Amino acid sequence: MPLDGMVMEAKVLAFGPIAEQLGGREHSVKLLPNSSVRFVIEELGLEMWLDNGLMVNLNGQKVGDDEPVSDGDEIALLPPVSGG
């Protein structure tokens, strides 16, 4: 059992340039209880995306960066769509 059973894990799906930055589309992130989406983004070193139109889905629902994350959640990080 990891660290007194308090460590949780979430799955992160990254898209577009975020996936390129992380070196792949699927990642597993260790969480502490009461972690937020922002914590996960900061743990991955992606906080610069927060001010650049990052959209976050938690288990298929669009959420803000203050949304709590639970063990086993799936977080999709979607960069802003560019083009024209």
mmCIF file as gemmi writes it, N, C-alpha and C atoms, coordinates in Angstrom:
data_model
loop_
_atom_site.group_PDB
_atom_site.id
_atom_site.type_symbol
_atom_site.label_atom_id
_atom_site.label_alt_id
_atom_site.label_comp_id
_atom_site.label_asym_id
_atom_site.label_entity_id
_atom_site.label_seq_id
_atom_site.pdbx_PDB_ins_code
_atom_site.Cartn_x
_atom_site.Cartn_y
_atom_site.Cartn_z
_atom_site.occupancy
_atom_site.B_iso_or_equiv
_atom_site.pdbx_formal_charge
_atom_site.auth_seq_id
_atom_site.auth_asym_id
_atom_site.pdbx_PDB_model_num
ATOM 1 N N . MET Axp A 1 ? 0.854 -1.189 0 1 0 ? 1 A 1
ATOM 2 C CA . MET Axp A 1 ? 0 0 0 1 0 ? 1 A 1
ATOM 3 C C . MET Axp A 1 ? 0.893 1.244 0 1 0 ? 1 A 1
ATOM 4 N N . PRO Axp A 2 ? 0.639 2.198 -0.892 1 0 ? 2 A 1
ATOM 5 C CA . PRO Axp A 2 ? 1.507 3.378 -0.964 1 0 ? 2 A 1
ATOM 6 C C . PRO Axp A 2 ? 1.309 4.308 0.219 1 0 ? 2 A 1
ATOM 7 N N . LEU Axp A 3 ? 2.364 4.856 0.722 1 0 ? 3 A 1
ATOM 8 C CA . LEU Axp A 3 ? 2.343 5.879 1.765 1 0 ? 3 A 1
ATOM 9 C C . LEU Axp A 3 ? 1.086 5.92 2.61 1 0 ? 3 A 1
ATOM 10 N N . ASP Axp A 4 ? 0.953 5.124 3.547 1 0 ? 4 A 1
ATOM 11 C CA . ASP Axp A 4 ? -0.183 5.06 4.483 1 0 ? 4 A 1
ATOM 12 C C . ASP Axp A 4 ? -1.545 5.146 3.821 1 0 ? 4 A 1
ATOM 13 N N . GLY Axp A 5 ? -1.646 4.757 2.555 1 0 ? 5 A 1
ATOM 14 C CA . GLY Axp A 5 ? -2.939 4.689 1.889 1 0 ? 5 A 1
ATOM 15 C C . GLY Axp A 5 ? -3.547 6.018 1.507 1 0 ? 5 A 1
ATOM 16 N N . MET Axp A 6 ? -2.815 7.113 1.675 1 0 ? 6 A 1
ATOM 17 C CA . MET Axp A 6 ? -3.374 8.433 1.401 1 0 ? 6 A 1
ATOM 18 C C . MET Axp A 6 ? -3.112 8.912 -0.023 1 0 ? 6 A 1
ATOM 19 N N . VAL Axp A 7 ? -2.236 8.244 -0.726 1 0 ? 7 A 1
ATOM 20 C CA . VAL Axp A 7 ? -1.921 8.708 -2.073 1 0 ? 7 A 1
ATOM 21 C C . VAL Axp A 7 ? -2.939 8.165 -3.065 1 0 ? 7 A 1
ATOM 22 N N . MET Axp A 8 ? -3.437 9.06 -3.899 1 0 ? 8 A 1
ATOM 23 C CA . MET Axp A 8 ? -4.408 8.686 -4.917 1 0 ? 8 A 1
ATOM 24 C C . MET Axp A 8 ? -3.753 8.872 -6.274 1 0 ? 8 A 1
ATOM 25 N N . GLU Axp A 9 ? -4.457 8.423 -7.299 1 0 ? 9 A 1
ATOM 26 C CA . GLU Axp A 9 ? -3.915 8.53 -8.641 1 0 ? 9 A 1
ATOM 27 C C . GLU Axp A 9 ? -5.022 8.936 -9.602 1 0 ? 9 A 1
ATOM 28 N N . ALA Axp A 10 ? -4.693 9.809 -10.538 1 0 ? 10 A 1
ATOM 29 C CA . ALA Axp A 10 ? -5.631 10.207 -11.585 1 0 ? 10 A 1
ATOM 30 C C . ALA Axp A 10 ? -4.959 10.01 -12.934 1 0 ? 10 A 1
ATOM 31 N N . LYS Axp A 11 ? -5.777 9.832 -13.941 1 0 ? 11 A 1
ATOM 32 C CA . LYS Axp A 11 ? -5.279 9.667 -15.303 1 0 ? 11 A 1
ATOM 33 C C . LYS Axp A 11 ? -5.428 10.997 -16.021 1 0 ? 11 A 1
ATOM 34 N N . VAL Axp A 12 ? -4.362 11.427 -16.691 1 0 ? 12 A 1
ATOM 35 C CA . VAL Axp A 12 ? -4.385 12.678 -17.439 1 0 ? 12 A 1
ATOM 36 C C . VAL Axp A 12 ? -4.273 12.363 -18.922 1 0 ? 12 A 1
ATOM 37 N N . LEU Axp A 13 ? -5.195 12.902 -19.696 1 0 ? 13 A 1
ATOM 38 C CA . LEU Axp A 13 ? -5.155 12.799 -21.152 1 0 ? 13 A 1
ATOM 39 C C . LEU Axp A 13 ? -4.797 14.176 -21.699 1 0 ? 13 A 1
ATOM 40 N N . ALA Axp A 14 ? -3.706 14.244 -22.443 1 0 ? 14 A 1
ATOM 41 C CA . ALA Axp A 14 ? -3.243 15.514 -22.985 1 0 ? 14 A 1
ATOM 42 C C . ALA Axp A 14 ? -3.423 15.515 -24.499 1 0 ? 14 A 1
ATOM 43 N N . PHE Axp A 15 ? -3.718 16.682 -25.049 1 0 ? 15 A 1
ATOM 44 C CA . PHE Axp A 15 ? -3.978 16.804 -26.474 1 0 ? 15 A 1
ATOM 45 C C . PHE Axp A 15 ? -3.133 17.911 -27.083 1 0 ? 15 A 1
ATOM 46 N N . GLY Axp A 16 ? -2.915 17.819 -28.389 1 0 ? 16 A 1
ATOM 47 C CA . GLY Axp A 16 ? -2.214 18.853 -29.141 1 0 ? 16 A 1
ATOM 48 C C . GLY Axp A 16 ? -0.84 19.167 -28.577 1 0 ? 16 A 1
ATOM 49 N N . PRO Axp A 17 ? -0.519 20.459 -28.496 1 0 ? 17 A 1
ATOM 50 C CA . PRO Axp A 17 ? 0.809 20.852 -28.032 1 0 ? 17 A 1
ATOM 51 C C . PRO Axp A 17 ? 1.084 20.456 -26.58 1 0 ? 17 A 1
ATOM 52 N N . ILE Axp A 18 ? 0.029 20.266 -25.795 1 0 ? 18 A 1
ATOM 53 C CA . ILE Axp A 18 ? 0.232 19.826 -24.405 1 0 ? 18 A 1
ATOM 54 C C . ILE Axp A 18 ? 0.766 18.402 -24.401 1 0 ? 18 A 1
ATOM 55 N N . ALA Axp A 19 ? 0.214 17.546 -25.248 1 0 ? 19 A 1
ATOM 56 C CA . ALA Axp A 19 ? 0.716 16.175 -25.355 1 0 ? 19 A 1
ATOM 57 C C . ALA Axp A 19 ? 2.172 16.175 -25.825 1 0 ? 19 A 1
ATOM 58 N N . GLU Axp A 20 ? 2.486 17.055 -26.762 1 0 ? 20 A 1
ATOM 59 C CA . GLU Axp A 20 ? 3.865 17.161 -27.236 1 0 ? 20 A 1
ATOM 60 C C . GLU Axp A 20 ? 4.792 17.599 -26.11 1 0 ? 20 A 1
ATOM 61 N N . GLN Axp A 21 ? 4.354 18.562 -25.32 1 0 ? 21 A 1
ATOM 62 C CA . GLN Axp A 21 ? 5.164 19.07 -24.208 1 0 ? 21 A 1
ATOM 63 C C . GLN Axp A 21 ? 5.418 17.979 -23.166 1 0 ? 21 A 1
ATOM 64 N N . LEU Axp A 22 ? 4.406 17.142 -22.917 1 0 ? 22 A 1
ATOM 65 C CA . LEU Axp A 22 ? 4.533 16.084 -21.909 1 0 ? 22 A 1
ATOM 66 C C . LEU Axp A 22 ? 5.168 14.812 -22.465 1 0 ? 22 A 1
ATOM 67 N N . GLY Axp A 23 ? 5.307 14.748 -23.783 1 0 ? 23 A 1
ATOM 68 C CA . GLY Axp A 23 ? 5.913 13.571 -24.392 1 0 ? 23 A 1
ATOM 69 C C . GLY Axp A 23 ? 4.966 12.391 -24.527 1 0 ? 23 A 1
ATOM 70 N N . GLY Axp A 24 ? 3.672 12.664 -24.655 1 0 ? 24 A 1
ATOM 71 C CA . GLY Axp A 24 ? 2.697 11.599 -24.846 1 0 ? 24 A 1
ATOM 72 C C . GLY Axp A 24 ? 1.316 12.037 -24.432 1 0 ? 24 A 1
ATOM 73 N N . ARG Axp A 25 ? 0.321 11.218 -24.797 1 0 ? 25 A 1
ATOM 74 C CA . ARG Axp A 25 ? -1.072 11.588 -24.534 1 0 ? 25 A 1
ATOM 75 C C . ARG Axp A 25 ? -1.6 11.14 -23.186 1 0 ? 25 A 1
ATOM 76 N N . GLU Axp A 26 ? -1.134 10.001 -22.68 1 0 ? 26 A 1
ATOM 77 C CA . GLU Axp A 26 ? -1.684 9.482 -21.421 1 0 ? 26 A 1
ATOM 78 C C . GLU Axp A 26 ? -0.64 9.495 -20.317 1 0 ? 26 A 1
ATOM 79 N N . HIS Axp A 27 ? -1.047 10.017 -19.181 1 0 ? 27 A 1
ATOM 80 C CA . HIS Axp A 27 ? -0.14 10.102 -18.035 1 0 ? 27 A 1
ATOM 81 C C . HIS Axp A 27 ? -0.902 9.764 -16.76 1 0 ? 27 A 1
ATOM 82 N N . SER Axp A 28 ? -0.172 9.265 -15.801 1 0 ? 28 A 1
ATOM 83 C CA . SER Axp A 28 ? -0.737 8.982 -14.492 1 0 ? 28 A 1
ATOM 84 C C . SER Axp A 28 ? -0.108 9.953 -13.502 1 0 ? 28 A 1
ATOM 85 N N . VAL Axp A 29 ? -0.934 10.569 -12.658 1 0 ? 29 A 1
ATOM 86 C CA . VAL Axp A 29 ? -0.456 11.562 -11.711 1 0 ? 29 A 1
ATOM 87 C C . VAL Axp A 29 ? -0.848 11.142 -10.305 1 0 ? 29 A 1
ATOM 88 N N . LYS Axp A 30 ? 0.108 11.193 -9.393 1 0 ? 30 A 1
ATOM 89 C CA . LYS Axp A 30 ? -0.166 10.912 -7.98 1 0 ? 30 A 1
ATOM 90 C C . LYS Axp A 30 ? -0.764 12.163 -7.35 1 0 ? 30 A 1
ATOM 91 N N . LEU Axp A 31 ? -1.775 11.969 -6.52 1 0 ? 31 A 1
ATOM 92 C CA . LEU Axp A 31 ? -2.478 13.075 -5.88 1 0 ? 31 A 1
ATOM 93 C C . LEU Axp A 31 ? -2.492 12.898 -4.368 1 0 ? 31 A 1
ATOM 94 N N . LEU Axp A 32 ? -2.581 13.998 -3.696 1 0 ? 32 A 1
ATOM 95 C CA . LEU Axp A 32 ? -2.866 13.972 -2.266 1 0 ? 32 A 1
ATOM 96 C C . LEU Axp A 32 ? -4.354 14.231 -2.101 1 0 ? 32 A 1
ATOM 97 N N . PRO Axp A 33 ? -4.942 13.797 -0.987 1 0 ? 33 A 1
ATOM 98 C CA . PRO Axp A 33 ? -6.365 14.094 -0.766 1 0 ? 33 A 1
ATOM 99 C C . PRO Axp A 33 ? -6.612 15.596 -0.871 1 0 ? 33 A 1
ATOM 100 N N . ASN Axp A 34 ? -7.765 15.963 -1.367 1 0 ? 34 A 1
ATOM 101 C CA . ASN Axp A 34 ? -8.17 17.361 -1.541 1 0 ? 34 A 1
ATOM 102 C C . ASN Axp A 34 ? -7.379 18.093 -2.614 1 0 ? 34 A 1
ATOM 103 N N . SER Axp A 35 ? -6.757 17.361 -3.53 1 0 ? 35 A 1
ATOM 104 C CA . SER Axp A 35 ? -6.062 18.009 -4.645 1 0 ? 35 A 1
ATOM 105 C C . SER Axp A 35 ? -7.084 18.587 -5.617 1 0 ? 35 A 1
ATOM 106 N N . SER Axp A 36 ? -6.672 19.652 -6.297 1 0 ? 36 A 1
ATOM 107 C CA . SER Axp A 36 ? -7.529 20.282 -7.303 1 0 ? 36 A 1
ATOM 108 C C . SER Axp A 36 ? -6.945 20.067 -8.689 1 0 ? 36 A 1
ATOM 109 N N . VAL Axp A 37 ? -7.742 20.412 -9.685 1 0 ? 37 A 1
ATOM 110 C CA . VAL Axp A 37 ? -7.269 20.354 -11.063 1 0 ? 37 A 1
ATOM 111 C C . VAL Axp A 37 ? -6.007 21.215 -11.207 1 0 ? 37 A 1
ATOM 112 N N . ARG Axp A 38 ? -5.995 22.376 -10.559 1 0 ? 38 A 1
ATOM 113 C CA . ARG Axp A 38 ? -4.818 23.264 -10.621 1 0 ? 38 A 1
ATOM 114 C C . ARG Axp A 38 ? -3.572 22.552 -10.1 1 0 ? 38 A 1
ATOM 115 N N . PHE Axp A 39 ? -3.698 21.796 -9.01 1 0 ? 39 A 1
ATOM 116 C CA . PHE Axp A 39 ? -2.562 21.047 -8.464 1 0 ? 39 A 1
ATOM 117 C C . PHE Axp A 39 ? -1.992 20.111 -9.516 1 0 ? 39 A 1
ATOM 118 N N . VAL Axp A 40 ? -2.86 19.398 -10.211 1 0 ? 40 A 1
ATOM 119 C CA . VAL Axp A 40 ? -2.414 18.459 -11.242 1 0 ? 40 A 1
ATOM 120 C C . VAL Axp A 40 ? -1.693 19.204 -12.355 1 0 ? 40 A 1
ATOM 121 N N . ILE Axp A 41 ? -2.271 20.325 -12.794 1 0 ? 41 A 1
ATOM 122 C CA . ILE Axp A 41 ? -1.666 21.116 -13.868 1 0 ? 41 A 1
ATOM 123 C C . ILE Axp A 41 ? -0.284 21.624 -13.439 1 0 ? 41 A 1
ATOM 124 N N . GLU Axp A 42 ? -0.175 22.078 -12.196 1 0 ? 42 A 1
ATOM 125 C CA . GLU Axp A 42 ? 1.111 22.563 -11.695 1 0 ? 42 A 1
ATOM 126 C C . GLU Axp A 42 ? 2.118 21.422 -11.548 1 0 ? 42 A 1
ATOM 127 N N . GLU Axp A 43 ? 1.657 20.261 -11.102 1 0 ? 43 A 1
ATOM 128 C CA . GLU Axp A 43 ? 2.543 19.103 -10.965 1 0 ? 43 A 1
ATOM 129 C C . GLU Axp A 43 ? 3.147 18.711 -12.311 1 0 ? 43 A 1
ATOM 130 N N . LEU Axp A 44 ? 2.382 18.892 -13.368 1 0 ? 44 A 1
ATOM 131 C CA . LEU Axp A 44 ? 2.852 18.554 -14.711 1 0 ? 44 A 1
ATOM 132 C C . LEU Axp A 44 ? 3.661 19.68 -15.351 1 0 ? 44 A 1
ATOM 133 N N . GLY Axp A 45 ? 3.783 20.821 -14.649 1 0 ? 45 A 1
ATOM 134 C CA . GLY Axp A 45 ? 4.538 21.951 -15.183 1 0 ? 45 A 1
ATOM 135 C C . GLY Axp A 45 ? 3.822 22.673 -16.318 1 0 ? 45 A 1
ATOM 136 N N . LEU Axp A 46 ? 2.492 22.68 -16.264 1 0 ? 46 A 1
ATOM 137 C CA . LEU Axp A 46 ? 1.698 23.258 -17.358 1 0 ? 46 A 1
ATOM 138 C C . LEU Axp A 46 ? 0.954 24.529 -16.963 1 0 ? 46 A 1
ATOM 139 N N . GLU Axp A 47 ? 1.359 25.165 -15.848 1 0 ? 47 A 1
ATOM 140 C CA . GLU Axp A 47 ? 0.585 26.308 -15.362 1 0 ? 47 A 1
ATOM 141 C C . GLU Axp A 47 ? 0.505 27.464 -16.369 1 0 ? 47 A 1
ATOM 142 N N . MET Axp A 48 ? 1.473 27.557 -17.307 1 0 ? 48 A 1
ATOM 143 C CA . MET Axp A 48 ? 1.405 28.626 -18.307 1 0 ? 48 A 1
ATOM 144 C C . MET Axp A 48 ? 0.164 28.497 -19.185 1 0 ? 48 A 1
ATOM 145 N N . TRP Axp A 49 ? -0.377 27.288 -19.301 1 0 ? 49 A 1
ATOM 146 C CA . TRP Axp A 49 ? -1.585 27.083 -20.112 1 0 ? 49 A 1
ATOM 147 C C . TRP Axp A 49 ? -2.834 27.642 -19.439 1 0 ? 49 A 1
ATOM 148 N N . LEU Axp A 50 ? -2.797 27.823 -18.118 1 0 ? 50 A 1
ATOM 149 C CA . LEU Axp A 50 ? -3.984 28.308 -17.403 1 0 ? 50 A 1
ATOM 150 C C . LEU Axp A 50 ? -4.428 29.679 -17.903 1 0 ? 50 A 1
ATOM 151 N N . ASP Axp A 51 ? -3.469 30.52 -18.288 1 0 ? 51 A 1
ATOM 152 C CA . ASP Axp A 51 ? -3.797 31.864 -18.77 1 0 ? 51 A 1
ATOM 153 C C . ASP Axp A 51 ? -3.926 31.921 -20.283 1 0 ? 51 A 1
ATOM 154 N N . ASN Axp A 52 ? -3.834 30.767 -20.931 1 0 ? 52 A 1
ATOM 155 C CA . ASN Axp A 52 ? -3.851 30.745 -22.393 1 0 ? 52 A 1
ATOM 156 C C . ASN Axp A 52 ? -5.008 29.926 -22.958 1 0 ? 52 A 1
ATOM 157 N N . GLY Axp A 53 ? -6.114 29.884 -22.24 1 0 ? 53 A 1
ATOM 158 C CA . GLY Axp A 53 ? -7.317 29.262 -22.778 1 0 ? 53 A 1
ATOM 159 C C . GLY Axp A 53 ? -7.425 27.761 -22.593 1 0 ? 53 A 1
ATOM 160 N N . LEU Axp A 54 ? -6.673 27.194 -21.639 1 0 ? 54 A 1
ATOM 161 C CA . LEU Axp A 54 ? -6.761 25.753 -21.378 1 0 ? 54 A 1
ATOM 162 C C . LEU Axp A 54 ? -8.177 25.378 -20.976 1 0 ? 54 A 1
ATOM 163 N N . MET Axp A 55 ? -8.706 24.315 -21.586 1 0 ? 55 A 1
ATOM 164 C CA . MET Axp A 55 ? -9.994 23.777 -21.171 1 0 ? 55 A 1
ATOM 165 C C . MET Axp A 55 ? -9.744 22.438 -20.496 1 0 ? 55 A 1
ATOM 166 N N . VAL Axp A 56 ? -10.402 22.235 -19.362 1 0 ? 56 A 1
ATOM 167 C CA . VAL Axp A 56 ? -10.207 21.008 -18.594 1 0 ? 56 A 1
ATOM 168 C C . VAL Axp A 56 ? -11.523 20.265 -18.474 1 0 ? 56 A 1
ATOM 169 N N . ASN Axp A 57 ? -11.495 18.982 -18.799 1 0 ? 57 A 1
ATOM 170 C CA . ASN Axp A 57 ? -12.649 18.112 -18.574 1 0 ? 57 A 1
ATOM 171 C C . ASN Axp A 57 ? -12.281 17.112 -17.494 1 0 ? 57 A 1
ATOM 172 N N . LEU Axp A 58 ? -13.146 16.956 -16.522 1 0 ? 58 A 1
ATOM 173 C CA . LEU Axp A 58 ? -12.965 15.982 -15.452 1 0 ? 58 A 1
ATOM 174 C C . LEU Axp A 58 ? -14.064 14.935 -15.602 1 0 ? 58 A 1
ATOM 175 N N . ASN Axp A 59 ? -13.662 13.722 -15.945 1 0 ? 59 A 1
ATOM 176 C CA . ASN Axp A 59 ? -14.629 12.64 -16.182 1 0 ? 59 A 1
ATOM 177 C C . ASN Axp A 59 ? -15.701 13.052 -17.188 1 0 ? 59 A 1
ATOM 178 N N . GLY Axp A 60 ? -15.266 13.778 -18.234 1 0 ? 60 A 1
ATOM 179 C CA . GLY Axp A 60 ? -16.177 14.149 -19.307 1 0 ? 60 A 1
ATOM 180 C C . GLY Axp A 60 ? -16.956 15.429 -19.096 1 0 ? 60 A 1
ATOM 181 N N . GLN Axp A 61 ? -16.76 16.104 -17.966 1 0 ? 61 A 1
ATOM 182 C CA . GLN Axp A 61 ? -17.478 17.351 -17.693 1 0 ? 61 A 1
ATOM 183 C C . GLN Axp A 61 ? -16.49 18.511 -17.661 1 0 ? 61 A 1
ATOM 184 N N . LYS Axp A 62 ? -16.835 19.611 -18.31 1 0 ? 62 A 1
ATOM 185 C CA . LYS Axp A 62 ? -15.97 20.794 -18.293 1 0 ? 62 A 1
ATOM 186 C C . LYS Axp A 62 ? -15.968 21.372 -16.875 1 0 ? 62 A 1
ATOM 187 N N . VAL Axp A 63 ? -14.761 21.631 -16.359 1 0 ? 63 A 1
ATOM 188 C CA . VAL Axp A 63 ? -14.633 22.149 -14.992 1 0 ? 63 A 1
ATOM 189 C C . VAL Axp A 63 ? -13.598 23.272 -14.959 1 0 ? 63 A 1
ATOM 190 N N . GLY Axp A 64 ? -13.606 24.008 -13.853 1 0 ? 64 A 1
ATOM 191 C CA . GLY Axp A 64 ? -12.594 25.032 -13.612 1 0 ? 64 A 1
ATOM 192 C C . GLY Axp A 64 ? -11.389 24.423 -12.92 1 0 ? 64 A 1
ATOM 193 N N . ASP Axp A 65 ? -10.334 25.211 -12.782 1 0 ? 65 A 1
ATOM 194 C CA . ASP Axp A 65 ? -9.103 24.669 -12.206 1 0 ? 65 A 1
ATOM 195 C C . ASP Axp A 65 ? -9.169 24.478 -10.691 1 0 ? 65 A 1
ATOM 196 N N . ASP Axp A 66 ? -10.236 24.972 -10.054 1 0 ? 66 A 1
ATOM 197 C CA . ASP Axp A 66 ? -10.381 24.77 -8.614 1 0 ? 66 A 1
ATOM 198 C C . ASP Axp A 66 ? -11.19 23.51 -8.278 1 0 ? 66 A 1
ATOM 199 N N . GLU Axp A 67 ? -11.593 22.765 -9.305 1 0 ? 67 A 1
ATOM 200 C CA . GLU Axp A 67 ? -12.397 21.546 -9.11 1 0 ? 67 A 1
ATOM 201 C C . GLU Axp A 67 ? -11.583 20.484 -8.376 1 0 ? 67 A 1
ATOM 202 N N . PRO Axp A 68 ? -12.15 19.853 -7.338 1 0 ? 68 A 1
ATOM 203 C CA . PRO Axp A 68 ? -11.421 18.782 -6.649 1 0 ? 68 A 1
ATOM 204 C C . PRO Axp A 68 ? -11.288 17.532 -7.518 1 0 ? 68 A 1
ATOM 205 N N . VAL Axp A 69 ? -10.183 16.836 -7.348 1 0 ? 69 A 1
ATOM 206 C CA . VAL Axp A 69 ? -9.901 15.619 -8.1 1 0 ? 69 A 1
ATOM 207 C C . VAL Axp A 69 ? -9.896 14.445 -7.127 1 0 ? 69 A 1
ATOM 208 N N . SER Axp A 70 ? -10.521 13.344 -7.522 1 0 ? 70 A 1
ATOM 209 C CA . SER Axp A 70 ? -10.603 12.148 -6.679 1 0 ? 70 A 1
ATOM 210 C C . SER Axp A 70 ? -9.806 11.004 -7.292 1 0 ? 70 A 1
ATOM 211 N N . ASP Axp A 71 ? -9.561 10.008 -6.475 1 0 ? 71 A 1
ATOM 212 C CA . ASP Axp A 71 ? -8.825 8.825 -6.929 1 0 ? 71 A 1
ATOM 213 C C . ASP Axp A 71 ? -9.535 8.203 -8.125 1 0 ? 71 A 1
ATOM 214 N N . GLY Axp A 72 ? -8.783 7.919 -9.174 1 0 ? 72 A 1
ATOM 215 C CA . GLY Axp A 72 ? -9.344 7.268 -10.35 1 0 ? 72 A 1
ATOM 216 C C . GLY Axp A 72 ? -9.979 8.195 -11.366 1 0 ? 72 A 1
ATOM 217 N N . ASP Axp A 73 ? -9.995 9.5 -11.096 1 0 ? 73 A 1
ATOM 218 C CA . ASP Axp A 73 ? -10.587 10.444 -12.042 1 0 ? 73 A 1
ATOM 219 C C . ASP Axp A 73 ? -9.774 10.51 -13.329 1 0 ? 73 A 1
ATOM 220 N N . GLU Axp A 74 ? -10.432 10.927 -14.394 1 0 ? 74 A 1
ATOM 221 C CA . GLU Axp A 74 ? -9.772 11.138 -15.675 1 0 ? 74 A 1
ATOM 222 C C . GLU Axp A 74 ? -9.859 12.616 -16.019 1 0 ? 74 A 1
ATOM 223 N N . ILE Axp A 75 ? -8.694 13.216 -16.226 1 0 ? 75 A 1
ATOM 224 C CA . ILE Axp A 75 ? -8.599 14.645 -16.505 1 0 ? 75 A 1
ATOM 225 C C . ILE Axp A 75 ? -8.107 14.823 -17.932 1 0 ? 75 A 1
ATOM 226 N N . ALA Axp A 76 ? -8.891 15.507 -18.754 1 0 ? 76 A 1
ATOM 227 C CA . ALA Axp A 76 ? -8.48 15.789 -20.128 1 0 ? 76 A 1
ATOM 228 C C . ALA Axp A 76 ? -8.062 17.252 -20.211 1 0 ? 76 A 1
ATOM 229 N N . LEU Axp A 77 ? -6.85 17.489 -20.717 1 0 ? 77 A 1
ATOM 230 C CA . LEU Axp A 77 ? -6.314 18.838 -20.864 1 0 ? 77 A 1
ATOM 231 C C . LEU Axp A 77 ? -6.354 19.202 -22.346 1 0 ? 77 A 1
ATOM 232 N N . LEU Axp A 78 ? -7.211 20.155 -22.677 1 0 ? 78 A 1
ATOM 233 C CA . LEU Axp A 78 ? -7.451 20.53 -24.064 1 0 ? 78 A 1
ATOM 234 C C . LEU Axp A 78 ? -6.946 21.955 -24.309 1 0 ? 78 A 1
ATOM 235 N N . PRO Axp A 79 ? -5.931 22.085 -25.153 1 0 ? 79 A 1
ATOM 236 C CA . PRO Axp A 79 ? -5.418 23.427 -25.44 1 0 ? 79 A 1
ATOM 237 C C . PRO Axp A 79 ? -6.438 24.209 -26.252 1 0 ? 79 A 1
ATOM 238 N N . PRO Axp A 80 ? -6.301 25.54 -26.285 1 0 ? 80 A 1
ATOM 239 C CA . PRO Axp A 80 ? -7.22 26.322 -27.101 1 0 ? 80 A 1
ATOM 240 C C . PRO Axp A 80 ? -7.073 25.936 -28.563 1 0 ? 80 A 1
ATOM 241 N N . VAL Axp A 81 ? -8.188 25.946 -29.271 1 0 ? 81 A 1
ATOM 242 C CA . VAL Axp A 81 ? -8.169 25.603 -30.683 1 0 ? 81 A 1
ATOM 243 C C . VAL Axp A 81 ? -7.676 26.803 -31.455 1 0 ? 81 A 1
ATOM 244 N N . SER Axp A 82 ? -6.687 26.568 -32.301 1 0 ? 82 A 1
ATOM 245 C CA . SER Axp A 82 ? -6.198 27.678 -33.118 1 0 ? 82 A 1
ATOM 246 C C . SER Axp A 82 ? -6.424 27.355 -34.585 1 0 ? 82 A 1
ATOM 247 N N . GLY Axp A 83 ? -6.31 28.324 -35.39 1 0 ? 83 A 1
ATOM 248 C CA . GLY Axp A 83 ? -6.501 28.103 -36.805 1 0 ? 83 A 1
ATOM 249 C C . GLY Axp A 83 ? -7.463 29.115 -37.382 1 0 ? 83 A 1
ATOM 250 N N . GLY Axp A 84 ? -7.828 28.899 -38.603 1 0 ? 84 A 1
ATOM 251 C CA . GLY Axp A 84 ? -8.742 29.877 -39.178 1 0 ? 84 A 1
ATOM 252 C C . GLY Axp A 84 ? -9.084 29.498 -40.591 1 0 ? 84 A 1
